Amino acid sequence: MISIGIFTGYYPYTMSEVIRRIKASGFNCVQLDVTFKDFDAAKEPLTKKKANEIRDAFREADLPIVAVSAYTNFIHPDPDVRKKNIDYLKMMMRYARDLGCPYVASETGTYNRESDWVWHDKNASPEVFEETIEIIRDLVAYAKEWGATFIVENYVNNVIGSVEQVERMFKEVGCDHLGLICDPTNYFDENTIQDVDGTLNHIFDRLSDHMVIAHAKDINLTEDLGEKHADIDADASHTFRGSGAVELPAAGLGILNYDLYVKRLAEKNPNIPLIIEHLDEGDIDRAKRFIVDTLKRVGV
């Protein structure tokens, strides 16, 4: 069976209170954001002792950590910002096993200086693609050194966004210590959203073998072409709701064919964790109910 989890970052509390609330909502796994009110790895260095403390707290609560968030723009054009972002990602890889899970997640980023999710024309250049591939090679080598695996979350406005670009990444870097987050919503733009089912099938036909975990959010076409954020107490990666012609609301609030999504997901990944995102705390129960009902209806 597909299991249902949630990002810890949607609960703006201390670690113990985050765990209590996630348990109360009935989730059975989490993607870990190390950004609690009583400890934030983006503001103070993570240590083996602190990582083990976090790991043990989630183990005691019987909430397996299925991935560690390290979302950052590692292709940022400012070299100082880029180094800082890559160092953060490597820190999370270094302590991933101590946190209880080898999978460390990030998107690939954009040459846009103001946002991690807004398109920049340089993203489409062969030179920037190769630059991104070289950074991924370095990250994968570092992950291997620490027994971790880098799992990429593509996004249409980042350097690596399309099915073909993801395929090329695996061809050029290899599959050892490199995986893929299955999030079909990240492939949609004003063109692909015209054929939702065709796009879903294209994703799974080509990329199923690389998928490690999956995400649950939704898609809608919108006339607001700007960068969209929710007004919630969370990091920007969790307030983000889309950029350009496609907005990204919570699961069940858009037009993604969820029956087809989970059917295709379960074909090669029948026990994959499905992590709910892009919502506020007050919408968690509804979104979880939507996912449960969908999984029951499809039988996965």
C-alpha positions, 0 to 999 in steps of 0.5 A: 500500500502507498503510505501517506505522510506530510512535510513537518514544515507545515507545523510551525511549532517546537519539535515535540509539538510538531510530532504530537500534531502529526500523530494526531492527524494520523500520518504514518511518515514524514518528510523532515524539514529541520526547521522547528521553532526550537532548532533550525538547521538553516540558522545554526549548524546541525551536529551528529548529536542533534541529528540523533536527537531528532531521529530518535524523537521521530522513531519513538513516535513511530513516524519514519522519516522518508526524506530530508529536505535541503531545498536550495538554489544550488545554481544561483548566479552569485558565487557566494550565494551558490557556495552557501547553498551548496554547503547547506545541502552538503551539511544535510547529506553529511548528517542524513544517516544520523537523521535516520534517512539517506534521502536528501531532497532539493530542486536544481534551482534557477539563474533568477537572482530574486527567486528559487522558482522564477524562470530565467532565460539562461536556464535554457542555455546548454552551458547552464545545463552542463554547469548544473550537471557538474554540480549534481555530479559533485553532490552525488559524489559527496552523498556517496561518501556519506552513505546518502542519496541525492533525490532531485525534485524537478520544477518547470521553471528550474534548470531541470524541469522536463521529462527529457531533462530529467532523463538526460540528468540520469544518463549523464550522472548515473543512478548510483546515489541519485534518485527522483522525487515523483511530483507530476505537478512540477512538469506542468506549464501553460502548454502541458496543462492542456493535456493532463492525462497525456502528461501524467502518462508521459512522466510515468512511462519514462521516469518510474524506475527513478522514483523514490518518494512522491508528493501530493499537491495539485494544478490549476491554470491561472491568469496571475502570472506572477510568483504566488505564495500563501500567507502562512508561518513557514519557509518560502519553499512551503509558502510557494504556490506556483509561478507563471500560468500554473498555480499549485494548490493543495491536493484535491483543489485543482484539475490533476487526475488523481485516480490516474496519478496514484494508479500509475504511481503504484504500478512500479512503486506500490509501497512508495510514501506519498507526502502531502504539501502546499497547504495550510494547517487548517486544510490538512485534514481535508487534504489527507481525507482526499488522498485516503479516499483516492487511494481506496477508490483506486485500490492502492 
